[in-house]
Amino acid sequence: MHTSLLRDHDFTLTLAGRETTHAEIFGDFAITRRVGVVCPTPLDGLGAASLLLACTTAFFEGYRDAGDSFFAYPDFFTFQLHGPVASYGSFDIWPNHKSVAVEAAALRDAVTDRAIDVLIIPQDWTGTGELNPVQQAALSRTLRNAFTYAPAGTVENADLEIRFPRDPFESWVDQVLATVEDAGDAHWAEPVKDDLPEDRWRRGGGFRLVQTFRQLSLEDAISRL
């Protein structure tokens, strides 16, 4: 729950060239929303770190708005197609069984069994065959938002940009890297000059980090699975 210290204003979301809000992109982000990131290799999900944590922040804001104390983790998942399985616990994808090892042929069932309603997939991802009617119906019933991401952080033909503080993001990424032996250096975001006023989450020498994404229609997202 350490990411609960973030707030909406720690992220700058730009949609189609204009600054926007969580609410415009996701609508009413209820605490029951279920986010899934498809990771062909264990650390690919770092390329979606900002979108994941923007969703996590919206989740915790829902609890704060209710005004009660809470101890809760979002029902967010990574679907990792090759081992070893990386732990995304530093992004509050916890307990660790929410980082799921899955074969590509079983991915659709893994997504539908968990009723994922926000799906984040690599920009070049394609499925392994046609969906069966049960899978098609389940995805049509539950999926509400879908995005493509790139493991290196920059998507082709992006329409969503997220800027976010280097501190504490970089330390959380380092914790994910530490869960995979011989992870090496991961290129997962770009530094950008930031002319916004300083605040407690922006101690990066005048720079923040940026990742980009592309929204998908639900029909396009389902067809890619």
Beta strands, then each sheet from edge to edge (+ up, - down):
strand 1: 12-15
strand 2: 18-20
strand 3: 34-39
strand 4: 75-80
strand 5: 99-101
strand 6: 118-122
strand 7: 145-149
strand 8: 160-164
strand 9: 190-193
strand 10: 207-215
sheet 1: 2+ 1- 8+ 10- 7+ 6+ 3+ 4+ 5+
sheet 2: 2+ 1- 8+ 10- 9+
end
